[in-house]
Amino acid sequence: MRSKDTRKAGSWGYHLTIDAGGCDHHALRSKSTIAAFTKELVSRIEMVAYGKPRIVMFGNRKTKGYTLIQLIETSNIAAHFVEETDDIYLDIFSCKKFVLNDAIAVFKKYFKPRTMIKRFVVRQAKSKKMTRKL
């Protein structure tokens, strides 16, 4: 996991978060769409899936929706799809670098959000966090 050619000096990992509103009503309610999104995302950002994605429906009225967990060899991809509001909260964390715009493009392709707040953090326990809003 700790390859000098894939990590910024002094960093442990890279964390992209997307808070998306007004997403495709049908897509975020479709387990098969979420599975297809996950498969394409893993491939596009050049990660290696560790097992199959776990896509589980749970919650109550305000929080009901699918939750996705996809382990990757370099960490994980997690998301929650909120049915009541058509919002999606996505996290991609990896100690291997990935192209942010590729991840964002795949997300937009599947879920067509009207609004997006994107944040990127270079993670390191022994230094100040380096966060930037995209």
Solvent accessible surface area in square Angstrom, and as a share of the most:
residue,aa,sasa,rsa
1,M,144,0.64
2,R,163,0.59
3,S,46,0.30
4,K,197,0.83
5,D,125,0.65
6,T,35,0.20
7,R,32,0.12
8,K,101,0.43
9,A,98,0.76
10,G,59,0.56
11,S,2,0.01
12,W,95,0.33
13,G,0,0.00
14,Y,8,0.03
15,H,32,0.14
16,L,1,0.00
17,T,28,0.17
18,I,0,0.00
19,D,44,0.23
20,A,3,0.02
21,G,14,0.13
22,G,17,0.16
23,C,6,0.04
24,D,48,0.25
25,H,86,0.38
26,H,142,0.63
27,A,11,0.09
28,L,0,0.00
29,R,68,0.25
30,S,31,0.20
31,K,107,0.45
32,S,84,0.54
33,T,35,0.20
34,I,0,0.00
35,A,37,0.28
36,A,46,0.36
37,F,1,0.00
38,T,1,0.01
39,K,160,0.68
40,E,46,0.21
41,L,0,0.00
42,V,12,0.07
43,S,78,0.51
44,R,105,0.38
45,I,5,0.03
46,E,126,0.57
47,M,14,0.06
48,V,85,0.49
49,A,47,0.36
50,Y,142,0.54
51,G,56,0.54
52,K,186,0.79
53,P,45,0.28
54,R,162,0.59
55,I,16,0.08
56,V,52,0.30
57,M,71,0.32
58,F,113,0.47
59,G,47,0.45
60,N,105,0.54
61,R,182,0.66
62,K,136,0.58
63,T,74,0.43
64,K,85,0.36
65,G,0,0.00
66,Y,29,0.11
67,T,28,0.17
68,L,0,0.00
69,I,70,0.36
70,Q,2,0.01
71,L,87,0.43
72,I,7,0.03
73,E,101,0.45
74,T,21,0.12
75,S,30,0.20
76,N,50,0.26
77,I,0,0.00
78,A,24,0.19
79,A,6,0.04
80,H,42,0.19
81,F,0,0.00
82,V,15,0.09
83,E,27,0.12
84,E,79,0.35
85,T,72,0.42
86,D,29,0.15
87,D,30,0.15
88,I,0,0.00
89,Y,96,0.37
90,L,2,0.01
91,D,46,0.24
92,I,0,0.00
93,F,34,0.14
94,S,0,0.00
95,C,1,0.01
96,K,63,0.27
97,K,104,0.44
98,F,23,0.10
99,V,89,0.51
100,L,26,0.13
101,N,113,0.58
102,D,36,0.19
103,A,0,0.00
104,I,14,0.07
105,A,41,0.32
106,V,1,0.00
107,F,1,0.00
108,K,98,0.41
109,K,117,0.49
110,Y,39,0.15
111,F,0,0.00
112,K,130,0.55
113,P,24,0.15
114,R,200,0.73
115,T,87,0.50
116,M,41,0.19
117,I,73,0.37
118,K,41,0.17
119,R,88,0.32
120,F,19,0.08
121,V,24,0.14
122,V,11,0.06
123,R,97,0.35
124,Q,46,0.21
125,A,104,0.81
126,K,183,0.77
127,S,62,0.40
128,K,180,0.76
129,K,151,0.64
130,M,76,0.34
131,T,63,0.37
132,R,131,0.48
133,K,142,0.60
134,L,73,0.36
